Amino acid sequence: MISVQVRMHGNLRRLLPQGVGSMRIELDDGTCIGELVTRLHADHEVGVAAIGKQAVALSMVLEDGVAVDFYPHLEGG
């Protein structure tokens, strides 16, 4: 098992309990970011995933203790 910090930005906060901005989640070893997105029911919501201000692929395997930031799709008008 690994533990990761999930930080949701913008309207993605509504996907975490009580609209909190971040929480720690326990995951199986070998879990990739895309699997975490699915677990959070955010498949069509996340525009960018980042670790340490660096955008990362959803296929990246998570490591214990990492913090993942999720940002919504940008909208313009």
C-alpha positions as YAML, in Angstrom:
chain: A
units: angstrom
residues:
- id: 1
  name: MET
  ca: [0.00, 0.00, 0.00]
- id: 2
  name: ILE
  ca: [1.03, 3.57, -0.66]
- id: 3
  name: SER
  ca: [-0.31, 6.86, 0.64]
- id: 4
  name: VAL
  ca: [-0.66, 9.91, -1.64]
- id: 5
  name: GLN
  ca: [-1.84, 13.43, -1.03]
- id: 6
  name: VAL
  ca: [-4.54, 14.50, -3.49]
- id: 7
  name: ARG
  ca: [-5.07, 18.22, -4.05]
- id: 8
  name: MET
  ca: [-8.06, 19.29, -6.10]
- id: 9
  name: HIS
  ca: [-8.20, 22.75, -7.64]
- id: 10
  name: GLY
  ca: [-11.15, 24.84, -8.77]
- id: 11
  name: ASN
  ca: [-14.47, 23.09, -9.16]
- id: 12
  name: LEU
  ca: [-12.81, 19.68, -8.72]
- id: 13
  name: ARG
  ca: [-13.04, 20.19, -4.95]
- id: 14
  name: ARG
  ca: [-16.65, 19.11, -5.13]
- id: 15
  name: LEU
  ca: [-15.40, 15.58, -5.83]
- id: 16
  name: LEU
  ca: [-13.80, 15.22, -2.40]
- id: 17
  name: PRO
  ca: [-15.80, 14.70, 0.80]
- id: 18
  name: GLN
  ca: [-17.37, 17.94, 2.05]
- id: 19
  name: GLY
  ca: [-15.60, 19.89, -0.70]
- id: 20
  name: VAL
  ca: [-12.20, 19.86, 1.00]
- id: 21
  name: GLY
  ca: [-9.27, 20.95, -1.14]
- id: 22
  name: SER
  ca: [-7.02, 18.02, -0.30]
- id: 23
  name: MET
  ca: [-6.90, 14.66, 1.41]
- id: 24
  name: ARG
  ca: [-4.61, 11.68, 1.84]
- id: 25
  name: ILE
  ca: [-5.66, 8.48, 0.05]
- id: 26
  name: GLU
  ca: [-4.35, 4.93, 0.47]
- id: 27
  name: LEU
  ca: [-3.79, 3.04, -2.80]
- id: 28
  name: ASP
  ca: [-2.40, -0.29, -3.93]
- id: 29
  name: ASP
  ca: [1.24, -0.41, -5.04]
- id: 30
  name: GLY
  ca: [1.49, 0.12, -8.79]
- id: 31
  name: THR
  ca: [-1.55, 2.41, -9.04]
- id: 32
  name: CYS
  ca: [-1.23, 4.94, -11.86]
- id: 33
  name: ILE
  ca: [-2.63, 8.46, -11.87]
- id: 34
  name: GLY
  ca: [-5.37, 7.50, -14.33]
- id: 35
  name: GLU
  ca: [-6.63, 4.82, -11.94]
- id: 36
  name: LEU
  ca: [-6.72, 7.40, -9.16]
- id: 37
  name: VAL
  ca: [-8.72, 9.75, -11.39]
- id: 38
  name: THR
  ca: [-11.23, 6.95, -12.00]
- id: 39
  name: ARG
  ca: [-11.44, 6.18, -8.29]
- id: 40
  name: LEU
  ca: [-12.27, 9.85, -7.66]
- id: 41
  name: HIS
  ca: [-15.02, 9.71, -10.33]
- id: 42
  name: ALA
  ca: [-13.22, 12.48, -12.20]
- id: 43
  name: ASP
  ca: [-12.62, 10.79, -15.59]
- id: 44
  name: HIS
  ca: [-14.11, 13.64, -17.61]
- id: 45
  name: GLU
  ca: [-13.29, 16.38, -15.11]
- id: 46
  name: VAL
  ca: [-9.48, 16.47, -14.83]
- id: 47
  name: GLY
  ca: [-7.66, 18.55, -17.41]
- id: 48
  name: VAL
  ca: [-4.14, 18.33, -15.97]
- id: 49
  name: ALA
  ca: [-2.42, 16.21, -13.34]
- id: 50
  name: ALA
  ca: [0.78, 17.57, -11.83]
- id: 51
  name: ILE
  ca: [3.44, 16.55, -9.35]
- id: 52
  name: GLY
  ca: [5.65, 19.32, -8.04]
- id: 53
  name: LYS
  ca: [4.46, 21.88, -10.62]
- id: 54
  name: GLN
  ca: [5.30, 19.46, -13.44]
- id: 55
  name: ALA
  ca: [2.46, 18.14, -15.60]
- id: 56
  name: VAL
  ca: [2.52, 14.35, -15.69]
- id: 57
  name: ALA
  ca: [0.89, 11.64, -17.80]
- id: 58
  name: LEU
  ca: [-2.10, 9.75, -16.42]
- id: 59
  name: SER
  ca: [-0.12, 6.56, -17.06]
- id: 60
  name: MET
  ca: [2.53, 7.52, -14.47]
- id: 61
  name: VAL
  ca: [2.73, 5.07, -11.55]
- id: 62
  name: LEU
  ca: [2.37, 6.79, -8.20]
- id: 63
  name: GLU
  ca: [4.99, 6.54, -5.46]
- id: 64
  name: ASP
  ca: [4.40, 6.52, -1.73]
- id: 65
  name: GLY
  ca: [4.24, 9.98, -0.16]
- id: 66
  name: VAL
  ca: [3.81, 11.94, -3.38]
- id: 67
  name: ALA
  ca: [1.37, 14.86, -3.68]
- id: 68
  name: VAL
  ca: [-0.73, 14.99, -6.85]
- id: 69
  name: ASP
  ca: [-2.47, 18.18, -7.98]
- id: 70
  name: PHE
  ca: [-5.51, 17.91, -10.24]
- id: 71
  name: TYR
  ca: [-6.70, 20.89, -12.28]
- id: 72
  name: PRO
  ca: [-9.97, 21.17, -14.21]
- id: 73
  name: HIS
  ca: [-10.19, 21.77, -17.94]
- id: 74
  name: LEU
  ca: [-9.72, 25.42, -18.86]
- id: 75
  name: GLU
  ca: [-12.80, 27.16, -20.12]
- id: 76
  name: GLY
  ca: [-12.95, 30.37, -22.03]
- id: 77
  name: GLY
  ca: [-15.53, 32.59, -23.40]
...
